[in-house]
Amino acid sequence: MSGSVDGAAPRRVVIDVAGRAVTVLRGGVGGHLVYLHGLCDLHAIDAGERWTPFLAGLAAHFDVAAPALPGYNGSSGLEQFDDVEDYVWHLVDLFDALDVERPVVVGHSLGGWFAAEVALRRPERVAALALVDPLGLHVPGVEVPPFFGAVAPRGIGGLGEARALLFADPEGPCAVAALPDTMVRHQQLLWFGGLAGAARLGWKAPHFQSRKLAQRLGRIRVPTLVVRGGLDRLVPAATARAWAAGIPGARLTEVGGAGHCVPLESPELAAEVQVFGTGRG
Amino acid sequence: MNFFSFHLMPWPYLGPPREFLAEHEAAWVTLPNAFYDPMKGQALYERYLEELVDAERLGLDGVVVNEHHQNAYGLMPSPNLMAAALTRETSRVRICVLGNALPLYNPPTRVAEEMAMLDVMSGGRLIAGLVVGGGPEYYSTNVNPTDARPRFREALELVLQAWTRPGPFSFDGEYYQLPYVNPWPRPLQQPHPPVWIPGLGSPSTIAYCAERGFGYMGVAYYAPPESFGRQATAYHEAVARAGRRFDPELLGWLTTVYVADTDEQAVAEAAPHLAYFQGTLAAGFVGPGKVWMPPGYIDPPALVQFLAELRGMVERSRPDDPRQAVWRRSPLVGSPETVRTRLLAFVRELGIGTVLALLQFGSLPHDLTARSTRLYATEVVPYVRAEAQKHFRARQIGP
């Protein structure tokens, strides 16, 4: 499969991975880059008619493949995923199905967790790793607000509590466009389906944290960039520092003024990721 | 025909919905437990148990308790403890635990053991209610909601096997693996106590009950009676599809009941306590505020529909004629004549053979509960029982 020439318009394909349907957006030119989405991102709030500005920025420089994680945007087989191993081998199989041998892997939020878990088990399949507000790391003593309580639906009223957790400016245009108080039916279906996908592994408290990951981080022997939104409430500064300290040679950078949803809040992040990934994928 | 008295054992001291919701988002999950006063709690348990025992004295057929966790809505995290007390406090009535939330027990053979104890202690009077557990309870226990339903069905299978299959045997399921299943004691009723499952109308639950010969008990205190009517129709159709003979006692209706001398008096007396039940205590389980409905607990299309119905309910609940406001969700509030007529119409139209009457609801105080229960038991039940028997016999319905 080769990338589309037009960086602004991805192709939406559904591919089969071991009997499971995976929705993939693909497009752009350049080296291979796989983008694993986050909790409030492409595939979670947007079915993928076009790239987000962040991914459009990357697609100008890479052949980008952005699969939907199980449960999200038509990707099936969620009930088969019981632990992090299931996600890792699913993603390795997915790389094969996409015919990408050694891509740059950019993982945001939930996708950042799985990107790191792939990199530590199959470092030869990851050319470079960019983790943007990654979930997954448990740091003793660092408290994280309960995500699923904040996104519980309301009979009347909207997702203000979820926006306050996920965005630096909860009532700003970026947050309100992503999580409007009134969603139409297809948005609701996408969002609730994604939350079930997130809950499959992330439900276990504290949410989205592996107790095993910290002791294994040292095995990630690939060039790694860790990015944190300076106002992220789901990934506290101490957790981001622990990521960077645990992965040999990793560099940590902070995007001031952004919350958890950095790719939506600061699409200019694409330039930094592009510089980091260029020549690697 | 079964007439049961159903108790939630609610906390009655939170105040009317408007004031409560101004301060708190829900009566579930996060309402600080500092509001629970153990001294008042002791008096409540005494009172509520006594109200259930009253049901036996007044000639009803059974008592019902149920399981809820970390909320003011129902103060029975372990309904089996209450059922155990009732085995000693009563001697005739059926004791229904509706039910134990199977996915919250690991291993669920614990439920098989405790219910077998209750069946033996009560001399075979137990009705075993088995439930998935409410959405809020998945937040409160942190059990994963995304496989709640398949886990529930497997746990139910395990419990049935534990009751009926000679032990020891091994169980090798998707969710539960047990090398030695061999519970002592075994239930007194053979092959096992009747199994009842409460539901809010999920078509798959209704079909499952019909196929397996389990009772389906429709919870109807949040929705208008038409909604329960649809559930009853679906149960009849599913029983026919399964090729089973319809047993009316396996189709039940959980509903609030309040009887006073006149309709006006009944509505006036019940209204504030129904409002407290449906508005204050249910807040968090239904709207208008936060709804503790965990991801994956029901399919996204069902969740979207549920939320749309909630919004509809909230919009419809704008002030109007107080009688209509009460009757929309609680038709069995009125004079003995009104309640008799309406209940019998439901029995005839829907074929229900079990009525689980919530005779105490919300903040309804003891004196009103006792008076209404007496009127219901003496002025409503005998009449409806006799007429229902005639109705079912004439149509050759039932075993």
Interface residues (C-beta under 8 A of the other chain):
Chain A: G71 L78 E79 F148 G149 V151 A152 P153 R154 G155 I156 G157 R185 Q188 L189 F192 G193 L195 A196 A198 A199 R200 W203 K204 A205
Chain B: V29 T30 Y139 N142 N144 P145 T146 D147 P150 V286 G287 P288 G289 K290 V291 W292 M293 P294 P295 G296 P300 P301 L303 V304 L307 L310 R311 V314
